[in-house]
Each structure stands twice: as C-alpha cells, then as structure tokens.
Amino acid sequence: MLDEEPPYDPEYDDVPPDLGADVPPAPEPSAPRARAVTGPAPTPLDVLRTVFGYDSFRGDQAEIIDTVVRGGDALVLMPTGGGKSLCYQVPALVRPGTGVVVSPLIALMQDQVDALSALGVRAGFLNSTQDGVERRRVEGAFLAGELDLLYLAPERLRVPSTLDLLERGEISVFAIDEAHCVSQWGHDFRPEYLQLSLLHERWPQVPRIALTATATAATRAEIAQRLDLADARHFVASFDRPNIQYRIVPKDNPRAQLLELLRTEHAGDSGIVYCLSRASVETTAQHLSDHGIPALPYHAGLDRSVRAANQSRFLREDGLVMVATIAFGMGIDKPDVRFVAHLDLPKSVEGYYQETGRAGRDGLPATAWLAYGLQDVVQQRRMIDTSDGDAAHRRRLGAHLDAMLALCETVDCRRQQVLAYFGQDGGEPCGNCDTCLQPPESWDGLVPAQKLLSTVVRLERERGQRYGAGHLVDILLGKTTPRITQLGHASLSVFGIGTELSEAQWRGVVRQLLAQGLLAVDGDGYGTLRLSPTSAEVLSGARPVRLRREAAAAPRAPRSGRRTASAGAPELDAATTDVFERLRAWRAATAKEQGVPAYVVFHDATLREIATRRPSSLEALGSVAGVGVTKLERYGPGLLEALAA
C-alpha cells in the first residue's frame, strides 16, 4: 500500500478531547523559573550568547530577528540545519510575553520542549497527548507569564477555548513552522493551515514569522497569500548544503546496493531510508536487520504506539536506521543523521530536497543516495494519469515529476541543478556530487530511439496491441521467448534489429525517453507503453535525442575525502577521536539518565570542538560554541570530569 495520505494523518493530527470547552480556571502559579536572560530588555546577541552559547548569527538570522523584534512580519526560507528555529526563539526571549509556535508535529513537541528546557528556556506545549491536569498546568503557566514559548498544533486554533486562552495571555510573537503545509498542491498539505490568517485578524499587533525549508517562488507567493503575509519581508537563504554529497545510481537490486552503501561507508551511522510503500518499508527494515544493521520501520499503517516507540529510539540511540515512508522526518531535529537513502523515486524536487536535507544538520559530511530505475518512471507516470483532480492538477504533478527526472538524468552538476530549481545560482560545479566526481558521458541516441518507437508503432498498427518495456526489449534483441513465439512477434520487421545494445542499455533508453516525454505510459494500469505527442518528431529525425551513458559503477568518495561545510570540521587524529568517543559515551549515559535525546545534551559538533581544545575549567568550557550558561551549569562539571578521566 502506498502512503498517499499526508504524512500527518494519523501520526500528527491533534484532535483535542475538550473541543469547545471553556478554559479551566488557572491554578495558582508556581514560583516562576529564572529566565535564561535576566534584567531589562536583553538584546538578541545577549540571548544568543547566554542561552545558546554562540558568539554571532549566521547569514540572514540577525536581520530576520531584528525585523520580528521590531514588530514586523517575516517569511523565511532557510534549508534544514540553517538555524530557522533561532529566528523565532530569540525574538520570543527578547520581546515581552510568550512566543506561540504553530507546528504540525505534535509527536515531536515533547522533544522540542526538552531541548529548550536544557537551555534554560521556559517552554511548554498543548496537544491531545496530555491529560486534563497537565493541560491546566501549562495553561496556568501561560496565563501567569511563566512561559517563554508555547507550542500548539494548527488544529488547536479551531478550539474556542484555545483562542480564549490566547486572548487572556500576553503573546510576543506567532511563529508558523513548516509553512509549506499551506501550499494546496504540496505533498505535506495541511488544510488547518488555511485558517491561520485569523492570527493577524485577532492579534494585528503581534508580529508573525512563517518558516519553511522548501519552497519555489510560486510556493512562496502562495504561502504569503494564504497566511495574509502580503506585507511581510521575505528572506531566502541559500539552499546549498555543501556538506551533503548527492548521488543517484541506476537501480539494480536496490536492497543489495543499499546494504553495500551502509557497510562500506556508513557502518554504525544513523540514517533514514525512504520507500514508497508500507510493504517495502517493512521488508527493507527486516532485510537490513537480518544482515546485522539495526533498522526500524515507520509508516502510517503502524499502531501509533509502535510509531512513537520507534521514533523515540531513533532520536535517542546512536547507529539506528529508520526505514520509512514520507510519513516520517519533518521536524526531526537529530543532527547526526549521516545518510538519507531513497529506494524509490521522490515525486518532486521539493520533496527530494526536504527529505535529503534531514542528513548532516550538524554541518559534518553526509550522503544523499538515490537508486532510480525504469520502473520508477513507469509507476510515477501511471500514478499521475490515474490520480484524482482535474487536468490542471495532473499537469502540475507532471511538471514536478519532469523536474525530478531531469535531476536524475542530468550530465551536469546535481547541486547546480537543485539550486537552479529553487531560483538560485549554483556557481561553479560543486565537486561533491556523483556527476562531478565521475562525469557521465552523453551519446547520440536518435537511432535507438527510432528503433524503439518503431516497435511500439508496429505492435499497435499491425496487431492493435500495447506492451511493457520488457517485451519491447525482447523483440529488439531478437529473443525467442515463449511469449514472443506464442504471439507471433518474431515475424515483425523490427524483430532483432537492436542487438547493438544490451538489455540493461535498452532499459536505460526506455527510461530516458520516458523521462524526456518522447515516450508515454498508457493509462490502462498495466504500465504498457505508447507514443507521446513528440514521438513523431523523433521518428522523422526532426528532433535530436541525447542520452546519458550509464556509468559502469557508481562513484564512491572515501569519507575522509568528502568536502565539509566549513574548515571547522577537520578530520580528528587518533588521540582526539578517542577523546571524542569518550565524550559521546558520557553524553549517551547522561541523556539516558535524563530521558532525552543525546543531541539535547550537546551536538556532535560541540563535542568535537571540546575534544580538540580539551578545556580544563568551566570558564574555558564556556567559550566553546554551543555551551550556554544553563548547559555550562548543568553539564559542565560532569563533562570536565569525563574529559579528565
């Protein structure tokens, strides 16, 4: 079964048990926790240094934060790992009141709150996982001004009692996370996001910031229109993730190919494997487990408790592989995902970019790997032809697929093509994707294309029949299979005229003609092939056909040879690696004791810097990036003890 439903249903839908109920009386507020930054009106840089432990903002962060702190609206596009959350967390800590974060990810709210609490930020959430006592405690803290940030699912804003609660408190900023969910034709479409324009109507004085990692110019315009952000400033950061190596390989026993990738390049690493169907998720997870790689399944058909347990293990344990449909991944804040692999073709470049962006959030080297073959193209074309919706909708789906196929078949730098899709100049070839590391050749495929299309014509005109790629290739190769003999196809004039190419090469020709729209998939549900409107131009010789020659083997760069995001992440020597692993063990034990993911304690990048600098005092430790005041007080003594062991 394919996961065609949005990835939040039923994982993330927030159906409040108290729909329409009055807000219960707020309990007597407990003594407020000390704010992470005390004193009057801290500056954004004060908050960044004291709470988050960093000395300077990156890219557009400072300008975005200044816009919101001054009361302006902002629409922010920033790649995964680019620091989007700081763009609303810092204003919420600077402006008076509580920052309200609208997020579809109720399954992750507890982890988000835990991560903020570890920084000394007073955070809470309201969703359907809580009982009445816990909800009233959070509501009371909000009304008493004891929360810096409050997380809500968009469905919560349909509840009159929630709107009444917000009216009674002081709100510093509204943050609309994963704002691409408002896009009508996005694969993450969330109808509840269409109602979020009410935030501006009811609280016109409160600034709003909408954030997403993935959107074309058209999607940005749609987000601004649907969320009533016409006057918002737009900030579009670079989509480049230079630490990710993009690789697309011809599909040939994809599970064996995946196993080879994990064993040779990512042994012991955490990663995500995406499959199109639920059945494929479960069989792939079992296949990896059977071959000694710890893997867990995740899809919408699993019981909610199983999904929650698997997600929790993935976030909290090192070296686990999550095999999932697109129902998994958005909002996952695990920084040390070292690879994202696709065993099936994504439906769009947006989806592909968003999913691969979950790798390497810490800026260290990571791999985005996709196995792609003829059947992917046939299946996706057939799904579009038989999809619900009008012709315009199918054309949009087709345009998304065409862009994805163009990325798969390009002979140019893949990173340049991804950036160009989002309207950005990729500059020089990146030197860190498969087409840069092992440039493919192109060749004149006009004659093979004419032979293939002529075979389609002969079968349809002479026999009134259509067939799939396998049968067409058998005819071209002159194979006397039982089926060809039974159907009498050995008498066709095209029988055996294609022996200059191998079966694999012919399947590549079929795939690339489908990708270029020079051949089409019939809508009969069987994947049979037919001529497209442009096939006649090829048959007449009026249209040239350039094809990508398949590489004999997929390029593989050694881990030490991959380009990193910055000079701040060099390879560690043996002694420093030993210290780093000791610190990771300390972190794992600390995180387990506190019941939080390891990255909530410290990110790998922070531990790498500590292992390299080896501070011997709290003062020296406090100068390491990512070590704020609260983390220094909470974890500093234990970390220094582990470092000196």
N, C-alpha and C positions, 0 to 999 in steps of 0.2 A: 504494500500500500504506500502511495506517495504522500508526503506531507505537504498537501496543497493548502491547508489552512494556515492562517497567520501563526507565527511562532509563539504567540502569547496565549493561544487558546488550546487547551485549558490551563497551561502552565501558570500564566501570569494574571488571568482575569481576576479582578478584585470585586467580588460581589458582597458588599457589606451586609452582615446579618442584621444590622439595625437600620435598614433602609428607611429613611423618612423619620426616624425617631428624633426626639428632642435631644439636645446636648445635655448630658447629665450634669448636675451641679459639680463644679470643680472642687476637688478635695483641698484641704488645707495644704498649701505648697510647702514642700520640704525646704530645708536650707539650701539656697542656690549654690551650685558648684562654682568655684572660682572660674572666671572667664579666662580663656587662654591668653588674652591680651588685656591687661588691666589699665586703668587710667582713662582719661578723656580722649575720645576720637583718635584711635590708633590709625596710622597711615597704612595703605596696602603693603608697603615694603616692610613695615614693622610686623605685620601679620605674617607675611611670607617668611621672614627670618625667624620669628619667635615660635610660631606654630608649626610651620612646615620644614624649617631648617635649611632654606635656600637663600642665597645672597642676592639673586637677581631673577627677574622674569625672563621668559623666553618669547621670542617672536612678538606677536601682537598682544600677548597677555596683558601687559601694562596698560596699553591703550584701551583694550576691551574693559578691563576692570575700572579704569578711570571713568569711562563712559557710563557704566552702571552705577558706580558710587555717586556720580553727579546727578543721577536720576534719569538717565537716558535709556532707551531700549536698544537691544543689540541682537543680531542674528549671526551666529558664529559657526563657521565650518572649519573644523580642525581634525586632522587624522587621529585615529586611535593611538593613544600614547603621547599625544601632543600637549596634554595638560588642560583639557577642557574644563574639568571639574573645578580647578582653581579659579576659573573665570566667574563662577558664581559663589564658591565657598568664601573667597576673600571679601567680596562686597557684603556678604551676609555677616561677616565678622566685623566689618568696618561700620556699616550703617546701623542705626538703632532698629531693634525689632528682630524678628525671626525670618530667616530665608525659607521660603516654601518651594520645595523641589518636586515637580510633577514628573514622575518616572513610571514607565510601564513594568518595571522589573521588580515586582513585589518579592520574588524568590531570592533577590539579592539585597533587599533593603537592610536586613539584619547585618550582613557583612559590611555594607556601606557605613552603617551606624557604628559598628565595632571599629572600623578603620579610623573614623573621625574621633571616636572616644579615645583611641590610643594616642591621638594628637592633643588631647585636652579640649576638644570641641564638644559642646553640649548638643547632641543630636538625638532625634527620635523619629519614629515613623508611625503611621496609622494605616493598617490594612486588615484584610479579612482573616489573617492568620492569628490575630490577637483575641484574647477573651475580653470581657467587659471590664474587668479590673485593670488590665494593662492599658486598654484604650483610655479609661478615665484618668489613669496616672499620667499618660502622655498629654492628654487634653489639658489637665490641670497645670502641668509644667509649661505648656504653650501659653496659657492664659496668664500665668504668673511671670512671664518673661524669662523663663529659665531654659529656653531652647535657643540655640544659635541657628539650627537647621531642622526642618521638619519635612520628611519625605511622604508623599501621597501618590497613589496611583490615579490616573485620569478618571477612572470610574468613581472615585471618592467625591469628585466635584459634582456628580449628579445627585448627591445626597444632600437634602436641605439642611440637615444638622451639621454637615461639614462646612457648608457655606456660612451658616450662622456662627460656627466656632471661629472661622477665619475673620468674620466681621468683628468679633469681640476681642481679638488679639491685635498686636502690632506686627505688621509684615514689612520686612526690609526690602525684599526682592522676590520676584517669582522667577524660578528657573524651569524651563521646559526642556527636559533632556530627551534625547533620541527624537528630535523634532521631525525627522524624515517620516515618522509614523503618520504624519498628517497628509502625506502625499497619496492621493487617491489610487495611483497605479503602482505604488511601491510595494514590494513583497512583504513589507512589515506594516502594511496599512492598518491603522487602529482608529475605528470610527469615533471613539470617545475624544480623540484629539481635536476633532472638528468643533467641539464645544468650548475649546479653551480661549476663544475670543472673549468669553464672558469675563475673564480676568481683567481685561482692560476696561470693560464696561462697568464693572463693580468696584474696581480699585484703580481708577485712572492715574492716581498719584504714585503708584508703586511701579518702579522700573521692572521690565521683563527682559529676560535673556533666553533665547531659544538656541539650542546647541545640537549639532549632529556631526558625524564623521564623514558622511557620504551624501553628496547632492550635486547634480549638474546645475547649470544656470537656470534651466527650466524648473527644476525641483525647488531651487531657492526661491524663485518667484512665487511658486505655488505655496510654499511654507509661509512666506510673508503675507500673501493674500488671505490664506485660511486662518492664520493666527492674528490677523489685524495688526501686522507689524510694518505697515506701509512706510512709517517714518523712522523705522529702526535703522541704525547704522549696520552695514554689512561688513563682516570681517571674514576673509577667505585666506586661511593659511595655506602654505604649500602642502600638497598631497603626497609629496615624496617621502617614502620611508626607506632611506638608503641602507639601513641595516638588514632589510629583508631581501633575500635572493629569490627572484621569481623564476620558476622552472615549469615548463609544460612538456610532457613526454607523450609519445604515442602509446596508446593503451594496448598492452599485451600481457594478459594475465595480471590485472592490476593489483590483486592482493599480494601476489608474489613480488611485484615491483615495490609495493608499499613496505613489505617486510624487509626487502633489501635496503631500502632507504633508512628505515629505523635501525637496523642492525649495524650498518656501516657508518652512518652519520649522526644518528640521534639515540644511541644506546643510553638508556636511563633518563632521557629527557621527557618533560611534559609536552603534550601536543594535542591537537584536535584533528580528527579525521571526519570529513563531511561526506555523507552518502545521500542519494536522492530518496531512497525508500526506507521504510521502517525495517522491512525484512533484511535489506542489505546492511543496515546498521547492526542488527543482532548477529548476523552470520559473520560480519567482518570483526566485530568485537570478540566473538568466540574464536575466530581464526587466529587473531593476534594472541589471545590468552593461551591457546593451545600451543603456540610457538614461543612461549616464555616471555611475552610482553604484556604487562598488566594493563588491561583495557576494560572500559565500562561503556555500556550503551546508554543512549539518551534520545528519546523521541516522544511525540505527543501521545502515543498509544500505551506508554508505560504508566503504571499507577503513580499518582502524584508523590506518594511517599518514596517510591523507588527513585524517581527523578531527583527528588530533593536529596536523598542519601547519596546518589552518585555525584551530583553536582557538589555537595559538601566535601566528599572525598577528593574530588579533582582539585578543588580550591585549597584544601588543607594538606594534601600529601604530595610529595615530590615524585616525579617519574611516572605518573599515570597518564594514559592516553584515553581521551574521551572520543568515542565514535558516535556521531550524532547527525541528525537532520538539521535543517536551518532553525529548528525549534530551540537550538542551544547556541549561546555565545554572546548575544548582545548584552552589553553591560558587564561582562566578565572582566574583572579588574586584576586578573592573575598576570603579573608582569613577566614571569619567566617561561611563558609558552614558547618553546624553541622551534616548533614547526606547526604549520597548518597544511593538511593534505586534502585534496579533493579526489574522490574516486569517481565522481560524475560531474558533468559539465554544469557550472552555475548558469542561471537563466539570464544574467546581466552582468555587465562590468561593475555596476554599483554593488551588487550582491557579492561578487568575487572580491572586490577591493575591501568591502566591510569585513568579510569573513577572514581574508588573509591578514587584515590589519590586527587581528587578535594575537598574532605572533610578535614576539620581540618588543613588547611595550616598554621594556627596560632599556631599549636602545642597543642591546647586545645582538650579535649576529643571529639570524633566524631564517628559516626556509619556508617559502610558499610553493608547494608542489602540486601539480595537477596532472592526472592521467586522462587523456582525451582521445576518443576514437569515433569511428564511423557511426556506431550505434547511438552514441550520444546525440549526434546531429539529427539522425532519423527520429529518435524519440522526442527530442525537443520540438522539431518541426511538426510532428504529429500532434503533440500536446497543444501547440498553438492553434492548429487548424481545427481542433475539436473543442477548444476552450469556450466557456461561456462569454457573453459580452458581444458587443456589436463589431462591425468590421474595423472601426477606428481603433477599438481596444486591441484587436488581433494585430493590426498594423503596428501599434506601439510595442506589443510583445515581440513581434518580428524584428523591429528595429533594435530592441535590446539584445536579442539573440545574435543579430548580424554583427553588432559591435563586439560581442563576446567571441564570436567565431573569428572575426578579423584579428583579435588579440592572439588567439590560438595559432592562427596560420601565418602571422607576420614573419618576415625575414629580418625585420629591424628590431631595435632595442625595445623590449617589452615595457620597461619602465617609462620610456618616452611615450609609448602609445597609451599607457594608462593615464599619464598626466595630461596628454593631449585630449583624451576623452573628457576630462574634467575642466578643459579650457585653460590648461597651464602649459607653459613652455618647458619641456624637459631638458633643454640644453644639449650638451654632448651625450653620446651613448654612455650608459652607467658603468659598464664594465663588470656588473654584478648580476646579470641575468643569463639564462642559457644561450640566448641569441648573441650576446656579447662574448661570452666565454667560448662558444663554439658556433661561429656564424654559419647559418644554413645556406645552402645554395638554392637558387631558383632555376627552373628549366622551362623550355617551351613545351607546353602540354596540349597544343592545339590538336595534333593528330590523335593522341589517345582519347582526348575529349570527344572528337568526332566519331571515333570507333564506338565509344560507349553510348553516345546519344543515338547513333545509327542502330545499335542493338535495341534500344528502347523503342525506336520508330518501327523497326521490323516486327517486333513482337506485337506491338499494338495494331499496326496496319494490316499485317498479314494474318495474325492469329486472334486479334481482338483481346489481347491479354496483357497484364502488367505483372512484373515480378520484382522481388527484392534484390539487393546488391549481390548477395551470394550467388544467385542463379545467373545473373548477368555476367559476373566474372567467370563462372564456369564455362559459359558459352564462348566468351572471348578467348579463354585459354584452351578451348577445344577439348574439354573433359567429357568423356562419355559416361556420365553418371547414370544410374538407373532412371532418375527423373528426366534427364535430357533425352534419353532413349525412348522413354515412355511417351513423352510429349512430342517427339519428332523434331526437336530443336537442332539436331545435328545437321539437318538439311538447310538451315538458314545460311544465307550468304556471308553472314558475319561470324559464323562458327570457326573458331581457331585463328582469328585474324589478330589476336592480341598477345601472342606468345613472347613478344619482346619484353614484357613486364611480368614480374612475379605476382602471385595472388595478393601479397601484402601491398605491393606497389599499386595494383589496381584498386584495392580498397581505399588507399590514400587518394587516388584520383577521384573516386566516387565521393569521398568525404569532402574534398576541396571544391568539387563542382557544386555540391550541396551548400557549402559554406558561402560560395560566391553567388549563389542564386541562379546558376546555369543549369541546374537540375532540381527537381522538386519531389517532395514526398506526397504520395496520394493520400487523400483523406479517408481511405477505406478501413483504417485501423490496423492494417497488416504491415505497414512500412514499405509498401510497393512504391516503385519509382516511376515518375512521369516527366515529360518535358516541361520546362518552365517558359514563361513568355520570352526569355532571352536565348533559349536554346537554338532557335533558328539562325541567329547571328553567328553562333559557333559553327553550326553545320555548314553554313555558306562560306565560312572562312573570313567573314567580315569583322569578327571580334577576336583579338588575340587572347590566349589563355596562358598565364604564367602560373606555375605550380611550385610548391615548396618541396624540395627533395628531403626525404626523411633522413635524419642522422642515423648512422649505424648504431650509436649508443648515446644515451643521454649524458650531457656533460655533468661532471660532479667535481665541485671545488672542495678541497680539504678544508676542514673547519678553521684551521689557522690562516687560510688564505682568503677568507671572506672579508669583504670590506665592512668595517664597523661604522656606527653612526657618528662617532667622534673619536678624537685621539685619546679621550678619557677612558677608553675601554681596551687597553692593550692586553695581549696575552700575558697571563701570570706565569712567573717562573715556578719551579717545583716547590721551593720553600714557601712562597706566598700562596700557592694553590693549597698547600697543606693547612696553612692558617685559615684560608677562606673556607675550606671544608669543615674545619673545626668550628668556625663561627656559624656555618649553616646548621651543624648539628645542635649547637647551643640554641639557635633560633627555633629549630623544629621542636625541641623539648619545651622551650618557653611558650611557643604558640599552642602546643598540645595542652599544656597545663592551663592556659587561659581559654582554650576552646575557640581560637580564632585562626584564620589562615596565616601561614608563615609571613606573607608579604605585609600583613598588618603590623608585624613587629618591625621589620626592616626589609627593604628591597635588596635584591642581589647586588645592584649597582652600589648601594651604600656599603654593604659588607665587603665588596671588592676594594673600595677605597680604604675602609678600615684595615683590611688585611695588608694593603700596600703601605699605608702610613704607620700602622701599629701605634696608635696613640696610647700614652701611659697614664693620662689623667683625664678627669671629667672635662676640664677646660679644653684640652686638645681634642677630645672626642666631640665636644660641642661644635667644633669648627668644621666637621665633616658634613658634606651636603646630605640632607635628608634626616639630620638629627636635630629636632626641635627641642624646646625647653621641656615639654612634658615627657617626650621619649627619653631625653637625657636623664631626667629624674627617675623614670620608671625602669628603664632598662640599662642605664649606664653602668652602675656598679657590677651587675651580673655579666655584662659584656666584657668589661675590663678584666674581670676575673677569668673568663673563658680565654681571653686573649693572652693572659699571662700564664696560663696553665702549662 
